[in-house]
Amino acid sequence: MDTNINAVNQVNMNGVPSDLVFGLDIGTRSIVGTVGYKNREEKFIVVAQAVIPHDTRAMLDGQIHDIAKVADTIVKVKERLEEMTGRTYRDVCIAAAGRVLKTIEEEAEVVFGAETVVTNEHVYSLDMLAVEKAHARLREQEGEDIRFYCVGYSVKQYYQNDYPISNLEGHKCNKVKTELIATFLPDEVVDGLYAAVERAGLYVSNLTLEPIAAINVAIPERFRLLNIALVDVGAGTSDISITRDGSIIAYGMIPAAGDKFTECLAKHYLMDFQEADRLKCASTLQDEVEFHDIMGLPMTVSSAEVAEAVKETVQSITKSVADKIIELNGDRTVSAVFVVGGGGKIRGFIESLAEYLDLPKERVALRGTEVLGGVTFLQEDVQVDSLLVTPIGICLNYYEQRNNFIFVYINEERIRLYDNNRLTILDAALQIGLPNEELFPQRGDAVNYTINGERRMLRGEPGEAAVIRLNGEETGISTPIGQNDVIEVIPSTKGKSAVLEIGGLAEYKSTLSYYVNGKLVTCPRLVSVNGNLVSEYYEIQDGDVIEVRDYYTLRQVLEFMDVTIEGIAEVNHLPAMADTKVYENFSVDFVIGEPMLRGEAPVVEEIVPGENAVGIGPEGAVEPAIEETLPTEEPVLEMQSVPSQEAVVEPQGEPSQEPMMEEILPTEEPVPVTQTDKTVQTATDQISITVNGDPVVLKGKNSYIMVDVLDFYPIDTSVAHGERLEIMKNGIDSNFTEPVFDGDAVIIQWVN
């Protein structure tokens, strides 16, 4: 840039509107001030510009180190522009360096309980969930002590039930998902910029990012379908932006730029930093440059010699820039690169960058007058080049975003938010760390359980929504906010956990009916939880496995009726044991005997070996198959799980393991139980049959009926698996009460 730009020349202000935009590019080496406006044709008119370098190295690598000195330079730029234009400026637009920008790619997913029409609130909550996850991940990476402000996010893709879609609102689905890029600035960067500007007597009306400002000028939207990289090579940093498919897809930064070339020249030619910087800039404009070293000796060198002196540094920086571009672009090179900024003007920079990106030299270009063709300069002595791209972009960003920081109060805490024209109460709530659980109502804990092999879930009750007030008025979480708004958030609550008792199950409401001595007796269903019988008042716990049984054992029928019997009990007119299963509409027949006296132990003289069903009492009467306990003061009859049929027969030579049973006495002659035209079977007999063509051995009983087959062959009768259950024996239709003998061929299967 021509140094005459710093001359105090009055600008002709005829026809210039009163509302001018004032932008400051607070750079590492100098501060550039620009005032201008957009005309009716949407072209930007630069009224005046002023460039003043820092007296000292008050900034390093884009970061303010000396706030007071930077503020003094800002005041000088402001006063010079006011003198040139005859106007007074109070509000200013600024930009933060890309070196401190943090970008996080994140995704979030929300699953609805039922098919739901997606509203704007759903979409906003989905986006904020992803931003919150990005913020949490950033704090994990950078440490909890550093506070970051979200300066905006860009949605890459929405999904409706896993299908990509551009706009979710209004669609009906069960699941929504978002993928986005969230950008953050650390607190100290914003504080330093604001402090310097406010100390200079100015108010920040808009803050943007330097790479955003540069790309808005250097790569118009019509070019963004192409895969292009923009590199803004300043003094302290090289900021990188990449476009593809119509949008900016990534930002990056290399903490090295023009100052590295200056430091290299200072060491090579033994000169101070200021003189070395002048040599560097002059070498980009002239063939030969004169300078003085620290000894005061005058020297003259060619620009080619200067380029050779910094060649290694240029190669190092361009390689780092190229690696970063490839990384941000998905591990592949881009189609073209635009370079702006003073640092990129050093000889050899463009050629070296093209080499490391494996691009033709003509695909890497320094942008200046080409991209500023739509900008008009009223100041006559301005030299248009790449140095002006970022300062003008800062002013243009004022019209496009107006995204400065604002201050609001939330729950009596004053916070600062980056205003992207879309700030809501939710943004403020997230800024102070209110989690989603306190902003949106939560259901209570659900109970997951399994009943008869079917998995079920009972949801908890919904909680109360958060109470939100804006400036004293109750409102919603997505209400827009502005400067100095007062917000109050009373957190939402979690609903009650789900509670379900066994008696509340629909299956438990059903009953089982039996014909006992010819009369219909109705019994409640027996229910086991994790293998143990429970009452209707049992509260179901998460993970419980529940079985609602479709049978009673004979013992349980007798316990339910609270009777003792004489003789042999029969089920479906066949002698039965204590653990014989009694299904719906089965018949049970017995002779009722005298009830036992409380506290009196029953006397058992002998039991047929292997029978758990009957015993012969003092008068030859048959006692019921109920477990007998040792005498106690108050014997209590408890319902309990009954051992399987197979467990009834004890291994030969070993004592029975039945709990609380007296020792079984052998008899001289086994008691015959069933006599048919086939061989008489005793309690220790076992028979071999075929079921659906498969060999099956029935054992543990003195006689068998068709229903006993279910204990030895896996057939699910709890749920219908066809129109009807076909039951056949030896090719003839049968039923569950039909006797079964050795060698029988049985068919039990569901048919349609």
Disulfide bonds with the S-S distance in Angstrom:
none
